[in-house]
Amino acid sequence: MVTKIQVEGNPAFARIPPWVQAKLRPIAIEKIQQVYDWIENECVPAERIYKAQLKEARWTTPAIVTELRKKAKAQGLFNLFLPNHFEESPGLTNLEYSCCAEIMGRVYWGAQTLNCHAPETGNIELLAKYCTPEQKKKWLHPLMNGDFSSAYSMTEPDRASSDATQVGIKMEITDKEVIINGRKLYGNCKYNDEMQIFILMGCSDPNNKNPWNRHTTLVVPANTPGLKQVRNLSIMGYDWAPEGHGEYIYENVRVPRENIILGPGRAFEIAQGRLGPGRIHHCMRLIGQAERAYELALVRCYEPRKKPRGKFIGEFDSNIERIAEMRMTIDAMRLVVLNAADTMDLQGNKAGRYAIAQSKIMVPNALLKVIDEAMQIYGGQGLTQHTPLPEIWTYARFVRVADGPDSAHRHQVGRDQMKTAQGFRERAEKYTARYKELCKKWNLEPEEFWGIV
Ligand SMILES: Cc1cc2nc3c(=O)[nH]c(=O)nc-3n(C[C@H](O)[C@H](O)[C@H](O)COP(=O)(O)OP(=O)(O)OC[C@H]3O[C@@H](n4cnc5c(N)ncnc54)[C@H](O)[C@@H]3O)c2cc1C
C-alpha cells in the first residue's frame, strides 16, 4: 500500500515526534489522517450538541453519537485499538494507534464514536484473546460491531481491590451454572440500556492453597435476575452520563457455566493478559485532553476583552513561563506514552511492564498540573461549565486511580528497582578494589568511599 498523504507540514502529524513518524506505515498514515479529520470536523464542533442532547435524556446515548458511530463504522474507523497481532485487528501497531488515540482524546466522547473507548477496548482485547469461537460469536463480534456495550467489574467496596487476590464476590460453580452473591463497585451503569454484559471477576475457590487459582472470570448479562444496580456513583460530582459508574448487588445471580472465560480458577491468567495496551489507553487520550486545555489557555492569552492592567493575559511573564512549562510537560509525557506503546510492539506486553507503569504513574500526575495551569490562565470562567477544563481535570484525576492506583504501580516499580541494588553494590566494590590497586601503584593511603571499605 502507498499513500499520497504528505506528513510534513500536515497538522494531523504536527505533534508526532520524528522517530515515530519514521516508523509509520502507509496504513497508519491514512488512519491518522482520517481520525484527525473525523475529530476536527465531526466531533469538536458537535460538543455542545452532545451536551444539549444529553440534558434531554440523561441515560440515553445522544443521537449525535449514535449517528456518528454508524458513519465511522462505514468508513472503516472502528476498533483501531486492537493491535495487529489479533486476527480481528484492523491492522495498526500500538505505536500507530497511540497517535490516533491522542487525537481521539481531544473530545471526551470522541473515542466512543470510533468504538475505541473504555472499558470496551480492554474487554474486546480480553474476549479476543481468551474466548472460544462460540463465545466470540455471542459477545466479541457484537461488541466490535457496536451492537451493545459492556462493563468490566472487578472492584469491590469491601476489599482492597488494588490487590486482586482479595476480590471476594462469591461464585459457586455447579455442573450447569454459576451462582453469584456479593457486592461490586464501578463497572458502567446499566441505566443505559445499551450496556448489556458485565465481565465479572469473582472468587470461586476460596480455600485453594494457591491464591492465584481461587478466582474466575465470566460474563453476566445485565438483565439477569438478582443483579441490581443500587445507584450511579458520581465521580467528583459528575455523573458521567450516559455511561456512568454503577454500584451493584448480586443476589443468587445464576449464569450458565458456558459463560466462564478460559475456565474456573483462571481469572489471574486473564488479568495478566489484560495488563497490556488497555492499561495506557486512558493515558494516550489524556495527552489529547491536555492539548485541548493548552490550546484553550493560548486562546485566552489573546482574548481582547480580558486585558488586566491594559495587557493581554499572554503578555505577563508568569504566563509566558507557564505556557512554556505546559508545552514541555505535554511533549515529555507524550514520549513516555509512545515509548510504552513501542516497547509493547517490539518486546511484548510483559517486557513493557515498566514502561506501562511509568506511563500510568507519570502521565496523569503531570497533566493534572498542566490542566490546572490552563484553568489559572482562564481565571474564574476556567472553573465553570463555560469551558471543558473542570471535566478534563476530573478525567486526569480519575486516571490516577482507574486501572489501579498509581501508588500500587509505584510500589511495584520500586520493588523491582530494589532488586537491582545488589548488582550496584557489587559494581561499587569492584571500583573500590581497583582504587586500592591504584593507591598501591601511586603510593597513596586508601580512603573510605561510598561507605565501602
Ligand atoms: C473513574 C473510575 C472508573 C473506574 N472504573 C472501574 C471499572 O470499570 N471496573 C472496575 O472494576 N473498577 C473500576 N474502577 C475502580 C478502580 O480500578 C479501583 O478503585 C482501584 O483499582 C483501587 O482499588 P480500591 O478502590 O479498592 O483501592 P485500594 O485497593 O483500597 O487502594 C487504596 C489506596 O491504598 C494504597 N495502596 C494500595 N495498594 C498499594 C500498594 N501496592 N503500594 C502502596 N500503596 C498502595 C494507595 O494509596 C491506594 O490509592 C474505577 C475507578 C475510577 C476512579
The ligand as a Gaussian input file, in Angstrom:
#p B3LYP/6-31G(d) Opt

LIG

0 1
 C      -13.468000       6.821000      37.387000
 C      -13.146000       5.430000      37.776000
 C      -13.553000       4.385000      36.960000
 C      -13.334000       3.074000      37.355000
 N      -13.785000       2.071000      36.560000
 C      -13.714000       0.801000      37.001000
 C      -14.282000      -0.260000      36.246000
 O      -14.810000      -0.050000      35.151000
 N      -14.244000      -1.510000      36.764000
 C      -13.647000      -1.794000      37.964000
 O      -13.640000      -2.951000      38.371000
 N      -13.085000      -0.805000      38.692000
 C      -13.098000       0.471000      38.257000
 N      -12.553000       1.489000      38.997000
 C      -12.008000       1.186000      40.308000
 C      -10.501000       1.161000      40.386000
 O       -9.946000       0.219000      39.497000
 C      -10.146000       0.857000      41.850000
 O      -10.637000       1.906000      42.644000
 C       -8.654000       0.691000      42.029000
 O       -8.201000      -0.495000      41.425000
 C       -8.248000       0.686000      43.510000
 O       -8.987000      -0.231000      44.266000
 P       -9.672000       0.265000      45.619000
 O      -10.566000       1.390000      45.304000
 O      -10.246000      -0.911000      46.318000
 O       -8.493000       0.891000      46.480000
 P       -7.494000       0.139000      47.476000
 O       -7.004000      -1.121000      46.886000
 O       -8.138000       0.087000      48.813000
 O       -6.305000       1.190000      47.491000
 C       -6.444000       2.447000      48.148000
 C       -5.107000       3.088000      48.344000
 O       -4.236000       2.230000      49.094000
 C       -2.888000       2.467000      48.716000
 N       -2.302000       1.272000      48.103000
 C       -2.939000       0.202000      47.573000
 N       -2.037000      -0.674000      47.095000
 C       -0.824000      -0.159000      47.323000
 C        0.497000      -0.596000      47.046000
 N        0.738000      -1.756000      46.449000
 N        1.514000       0.230000      47.409000
 C        1.291000       1.411000      48.025000
 N        0.069000       1.868000      48.307000
 C       -0.978000       1.098000      47.964000
 C       -2.936000       3.595000      47.677000
 O       -2.796000       4.841000      48.288000
 C       -4.319000       3.400000      47.081000
 O       -4.752000       4.529000      46.383000
 C      -12.695000       2.801000      38.599000
 C      -12.248000       3.853000      39.392000
 C      -12.460000       5.155000      38.995000
 C      -11.996000       6.274000      39.880000

